[in-house]
Amino acid sequence: MARILILAPQTPVPPAALTGAVQGTTIRNYNLLAGLARRHTVDLVTFLAPGTGEDSVDLLRPVCREIVTLPQPVRTMADRARDTVLSGLPDMALRLYTPQMLDRLGALIRRVQPSHDVIQVEGIEMAPYMLALRGLVAPGDGAPRFIYDDHNAEYVLQQRAFLTDVRRPRRWVAAAYSLIQWQKLAAYERRVCRQADRVVAVSEADRDALLRLDPQLDVTVVPNGVDLEFYRPGITPPLADMPRDALVFTGKMDYRPNVDAVTWFADAVFPLIRELAPGVRFYIVGQQPHPRVTELGARQGIVVTGRVPDTRPYIAGAGVYVVPLRIGGGTRLKVLEAMAMGQAIVSTRLGCDGFPFVDGREVAYADEPRAFAERVAALLRDRSQAAALGRTARAFVEAHYGWDAIVPRLEALYS
């Protein structure tokens, strides 16, 4: 049994307590934490996002020995603009760093005896604390092993965002930001990975991206997973008023890749689908919709829900679940959730990047607007084909992406 300290950017929350679509990091971190707690002693250091109360922390007390929290620090757009120009660090390295949290983290490490065997850092936003702890923790046989779980190859995300936005003059400011962050992140991510004893990637594609930073890195793939019982076909009925030809996308709707995905889909793909299937309706489901997303709700046939108590009724009611992502990295938990519920998926290849899916077997791929529209319309017309795609998808995640099979892959890094 190991003594593990986990540093997480947001409070991990059990699936049953989630309200609406949240960032995948929250889901991944909870399932890893809960799985590890069955066989190990786990302490947690995390930030409370705005609107997150102690009730969320209370849900974690049965699986954590000690929990240290602080409210998430606030950085204004002026702060970010200044640091983009003046700081050598990427935005993500500054987002959650506070001296107060470092002090509390150091106090916990000094207080806990015997000391931690493993300090596990979840995502690049918490990496500054790993770099600082390297100087606080004395080296030697009793020193903890540092595990860095890189939820995305972050420099690749910004590279893709730049290459997407630079093609459109009205997005050149965003493109300039991404270009700067891409360069800063490549240097910073390389430094962080080199300081870790072991590095975790969520897919082979992300592993390859990290090895491009430094071929000498020791990188192990521990994929994202899904709660196979919570996301089970038939466990949740579809939302009552959803039409038969409903398209669904779920996600945190102020997250830049999601914003780009639904705006591109609404502008370039959805009108083509409506020509082929006039009764179709597009549901954008997720909290904190960006103003660019909120505006889409004024268009005929598009529904922007904002935060919902449970995303499963929307997923269950989807004639087709769509993943029109064009930027981003890592592997998307939304894809696994829809597959686990037996839904047919049409996705860009980037939307399922990192997963070993076969086109036409687990998902249907399309990258261009017309091809995307035609594949969606074909599945809406042929419900037996859509159902077969969903059954194959469910069988695939059962075989490969249950958390019970994934957590031991992480545990193997502790010894």
C-alpha positions, -999 to +999 in steps of 0.1 A: +000+000+000+014+034-010+008+068+006-002+091-022-006+129-024-026+141-053-025+177-066-057+184-086-067+217-103-104+214-095-123+194-069-128+159-082-165+150-081-183+116-083-203+112-116-236+109-097-230+144-082-222+161-114-245+188-126-242+193-163-211+187-185-178+196-168-142+195-178-128+160-184-100+166-159-126+166-130-140+132-141-106+116-147-092+128-114-122+115-094-121+081-109-083+077-105-085+090-069-114+067-060-098+037-076-065+043-059-082+048-025-094+012-025-058+000-020-038+030-009-039+060+015-047+092-005-044+128+005-057+156-018-047+192-024-071+210-048-087+243-056-124+252-053-137+266-085-162+295-082-196+281-070-180+250-056-188+246-019-177+224+009-205+199+001-183+188-029-154+183-006-175+163+018-182+138-010-145+131-011-139+125+026-148+088+025-119+082+000-093+108+012-074+109+045-066+146+044-080+173+020-065+208+016-085+233-004-082+270-014-105+291-035-093+292-071-072+324-077-086+351-099-066+364-129-081+392-149-078+395-186-054+424-179-032+401-159-032+376-187-024+402-213+004+416-193+019+381-186+016+371-222+039+399-231+062+401-201+064+366-186+085+338-200+059+313-185+028+302-203-006+312-191-013+277-178+017+279-155+004+310-139-033+302-137-034+284-104-001+293-087-003+311-053+023+313-025-005+306-001-012+272-016+025+264-017+027+272+020-002+249+028+011+222+006+045+223+023+029+223+058+009+191+048+040+173+036+059+182+068+030+172+090+022+138+074+043+110+089+054+086+075+060+107+045+043+103+011+056+076-013+041+093-043+032+129-052+010+128-082+004+160-102-027+161-123-023+184-152+000+213-162-018+239-141-005+222-109+030+216-123+044+248-107+039+231-073+059+200-084+087+222-096+087+240-062+084+208-042+115+194-059+134+221-039+115+214-006+117+176-005+151+163+004+164+137-021+173+102-010+159+067-005+128+080+014+120+108-011+086+106-028+083+096-065+069+124-086+043+113-112+032+139-137-002+131-153-002+153-185-039+154-194-031+170-227+000+176-247-007+212-241+017+227-266+000+207-294-034+222-284-021+257-288-003+248-320-036+235-335-055+265-323-030+288-340-031+269-373-070+270-372-074+307-363-046+322-384-067+313-415-094+338-405-085+375-402-111+381-376-094+355-354-059+369-358-057+382-322-066+347-309-041+333-333-013+355-320-021+345-284-019+308-294+014+313-313+030+328-281+015+302-258+026+273-282+062+284-280+061+290-242+043+257-235+067+236-256+096+249-234+077+247-201+061+213-208+096+199-216+109+212-184+081+198-163+083+164-178+120+163-172+115+170-135+090+142-130+102+106-122+075+092-145+052+109-170+017+098-179-001+105-212-037+098-220-030+084-254-003+071-277-007+103-298+000+124-267+029+102-258+044+107-292+039+145-288+057+145-255+086+124-269+090+150-297+099+175-269+125+151-255+130+115-268+146+105-235+114+110-215+098+080-197+061+082-207+034+057-199-001+057-214-029+056-188-060+064-209-092+081-200-120+059-190-158+059-183-181+048-155-197+019-173-226+016-148-235+054-147-233+057-185-253+026-194-279+023-223-314+024-210-306+036-175-318+071-182-348+079-204-344+105-232-355+141-225-393+140-231-395+168-257-365+160-278-374+152-315-364+120-331-338+137-353-318+153-325-281+160-326-262+165-293-229+179-283-219+181-246-191+199-229-180+229-209-190+256-232-165+283-224-137+259-233-121+272-265-120+239-285-157+233-277-166+269-286-148+265-320-165+231-325-201+242-321-197+275-340-180+257-369-207+231-369-236+257-367-221+278-395-208+252-419-224+218-412-258+222-396-274+241-426-264+213-449-279+187-425-312+206-425-313+204-462-311+166-459-332+162-427-355+193-423-367+183-388-333+181-372-325+200-340-290+207-326-286+206-288-255+223-273-254+210-237-230+224-211-223+250-185-210+285-189-217+290-226-194+316-242-212+346-257-204+332-292-222+300-282-252+318-265-258+336-298-263+304-316-294+297-296-312+324-316-309+304-348-337+281-359-332+245-348-304+252-323-309+249-285-283+261-261-291+247-227-265+260-204-260+240-172-283+210-168-288+187-139-277+156-159-264+153-194-275+117-198-311+124-209-297+145-237-272+119-248-299+092-246-322+113-268-296+119-295-304+105-330-267+111-335-240+124-311-217+148-329-180+156-321-171+184-346-138+193-328-111+210-349-086+220-322-075+205-289-056+175-276-058+145-252-087+121-255-123+133-249-144+118-221-175+130-239-168+105-266-165+076-241-197+087-224-217+087-256-203+054-266-210+038-232-246+049-237-247+031-270-251+062-292-240+065-328-212+091-332-201+112-361-168+129-354-139+147-370-108+126-368-093+151-343-124+147-322-115+110-315-077+116-316-059+091-294-085+064-296-080+033-318-114+035-334-121+022-369-142+044-392-176+028-397-172+003-368-171+023-336-176+058-350-182+075-384-155+100-394-159+132-415-137+163-415-153+184-443-188+200-439-205+182-467-191+148-457-200+154-421-236+164-430-241+134-452-228+109-426-252+124-400-281+124-423-274+088-434-276+076-397-307+096-391-324+078-420-311+044-412-318+038-375-307+001-377-272+012-389-271+038-361-281+012-335-254-012-348-228+015-345-239+023-310-238-014-299-203-018-313-192+013-295-206+001-262-188-032-265-156-015-273-156+008-242-166-022-220-136-041-233-110-013-230-121+018-211-136+008-177-118+025-148-113-008-130-090-018-159-073+016-161-063+023-125-039-007-122-019+008-151-013+039-130-005+018-098+023+000-117+042+032-118+045+035-080+069+006-074 
